[in-house]
Amino acid sequence: MDCRIIQDLLPLYAEKLTSDVTDKEVEEHLKSCPECMDKLEALTAETVSEPMPDRDIKPLKKARHSLLFRIPAIMLGAALVLGTVFLFVFWGVIPISSGDLGIEIGISGSENDIKLDIIDEDNNKIGEQVIHRPLDLTFTGNCSCMRKSGSVHYDYNPDGSMTAHYYMTFYKEKKLPFDNRVEHPEQFRFGLEPRKGDTLTVHCRDRDLTYDLWELYQRYSD
């Protein structure tokens, strides 16, 4: 192999960065070429005489960089853990179980329907509006506080009326010392004048509780 090629490879060979095949070629050439051997010895001598403080400094630099990156990661992890604990304990993300949710059903107001006069622009009575007593449902959680989320879906009937389907989910919460909510934060009251077909579904952790609001209204109105 040509000396120029061998001499180009000598720095890599001296640092043991060449392949086994290249090593054999270089070693075969060095056996018969004193000039290239002298070049290799000069390279080896330079490598041995170089100061070595960088090898001691680099681990310290790596440790410092590793620590700088690790501290924010630890802080972020701690913040995530604390945030998760706060959500589960103080905000409530898991629905309450049916065994921890009580319900009281009744009819509020007077035993008699309330009648309001309908007046026209000239202050003449043109009819009456009957307001029935509403159905009251009071939910009480076995906890210090309870949070509710809900929605309603309407079915439109051919006669123009609507059937309402209410959906609710209750979550246990931990009451904070500075919490100034209502007198009974563990309760939620739901009142309405239902129509036939109206329903309420309460989603609990273990099962769904579905109530026929019209049937309840008829039962408790008697």
GIQUIBEL-V469827 format. One record per backbone hydrogen bond with DSSP energy under -1.0 kcal/mol. CO is the residue of the C=O (numbers start at 1). NH is the residue of the N-H. E is the energy in kcal/mol with one decimal. If there is no record, write none. Layout:
co=CO nh=NH e=E
co=CO nh=NH e=E
This chain:
co=2 nh=6 e=-2.1
co=3 nh=7 e=-3.1
co=4 nh=8 e=-1.6
co=5 nh=9 e=-1.4
co=6 nh=10 e=-1.3
co=9 nh=13 e=-2.7
co=10 nh=14 e=-3.2
co=11 nh=15 e=-1.4
co=12 nh=17 e=-2.9
co=13 nh=16 e=-1.3
co=19 nh=23 e=-2.4
co=20 nh=24 e=-2.0
co=21 nh=25 e=-1.8
co=22 nh=26 e=-2.7
co=23 nh=27 e=-2.8
co=24 nh=28 e=-2.4
co=25 nh=29 e=-1.8
co=26 nh=30 e=-2.4
co=27 nh=31 e=-1.4
co=33 nh=37 e=-1.8
co=34 nh=38 e=-2.5
co=35 nh=39 e=-1.9
co=36 nh=40 e=-2.2
co=37 nh=41 e=-2.5
co=38 nh=42 e=-2.2
co=39 nh=43 e=-2.2
co=40 nh=44 e=-2.6
co=41 nh=45 e=-2.3
co=42 nh=46 e=-2.0
co=43 nh=47 e=-2.0
co=44 nh=48 e=-2.0
co=45 nh=49 e=-2.0
co=53 nh=57 e=-1.8
co=54 nh=58 e=-2.9
co=57 nh=61 e=-2.5
co=58 nh=62 e=-2.9
co=59 nh=63 e=-2.6
co=60 nh=64 e=-2.5
co=61 nh=65 e=-2.8
co=62 nh=66 e=-2.8
co=63 nh=67 e=-2.3
co=64 nh=68 e=-2.4
co=65 nh=69 e=-2.0
co=66 nh=70 e=-2.0
co=67 nh=71 e=-2.3
co=69 nh=73 e=-1.2
co=70 nh=74 e=-2.5
co=71 nh=75 e=-2.5
co=72 nh=76 e=-2.7
co=73 nh=77 e=-2.4
co=74 nh=78 e=-2.5
co=75 nh=79 e=-2.3
co=76 nh=80 e=-2.3
co=77 nh=81 e=-2.2
co=78 nh=82 e=-2.6
co=79 nh=83 e=-2.6
co=80 nh=84 e=-2.4
co=81 nh=85 e=-2.4
co=82 nh=86 e=-2.5
co=83 nh=87 e=-2.4
co=84 nh=88 e=-2.4
co=85 nh=89 e=-2.6
co=86 nh=90 e=-2.1
co=86 nh=91 e=-1.6
co=87 nh=92 e=-2.6
co=96 nh=205 e=-1.9
co=97 nh=100 e=-1.4
co=98 nh=101 e=-1.2
co=100 nh=142 e=-2.5
co=102 nh=140 e=-2.5
co=104 nh=138 e=-2.7
co=106 nh=136 e=-3.5
co=114 nh=131 e=-3.7
co=116 nh=129 e=-3.4
co=118 nh=126 e=-3.3
co=120 nh=123 e=-1.8
co=124 nh=120 e=-2.5
co=127 nh=118 e=-3.0
co=129 nh=116 e=-3.0
co=131 nh=114 e=-2.6
co=134 nh=108 e=-1.9
co=135 nh=192 e=-1.9
co=136 nh=106 e=-2.3
co=137 nh=190 e=-3.2
co=138 nh=104 e=-2.2
co=139 nh=188 e=-2.3
co=140 nh=102 e=-3.3
co=141 nh=143 e=-2.1
co=145 nh=173 e=-2.1
co=147 nh=171 e=-2.8
co=149 nh=169 e=-2.6
co=151 nh=167 e=-2.9
co=153 nh=165 e=-2.5
co=155 nh=163 e=-2.7
co=157 nh=160 e=-1.9
co=161 nh=157 e=-2.9
co=163 nh=155 e=-2.8
co=164 nh=199 e=-1.9
co=165 nh=153 e=-2.6
co=166 nh=201 e=-2.8
co=167 nh=151 e=-2.2
co=168 nh=203 e=-3.0
co=169 nh=149 e=-2.3
co=170 nh=96 e=-2.8
co=171 nh=147 e=-2.7
co=173 nh=145 e=-1.1
co=176 nh=179 e=-1.7
co=184 nh=187 e=-1.9
co=185 nh=146 e=-1.9
co=186 nh=141 e=-2.8
co=188 nh=139 e=-3.1
co=190 nh=137 e=-2.5
co=192 nh=135 e=-3.3
co=195 nh=198 e=-2.2
co=198 nh=213 e=-1.4
co=199 nh=166 e=-2.8
co=200 nh=211 e=-3.3
co=201 nh=168 e=-2.5
co=202 nh=209 e=-2.9
co=207 nh=204 e=-1.8
co=209 nh=202 e=-3.5
co=211 nh=200 e=-2.3
co=212 nh=216 e=-2.3
co=213 nh=217 e=-2.3
co=214 nh=218 e=-2.4
co=215 nh=219 e=-2.2
co=216 nh=220 e=-2.6
co=217 nh=221 e=-1.1
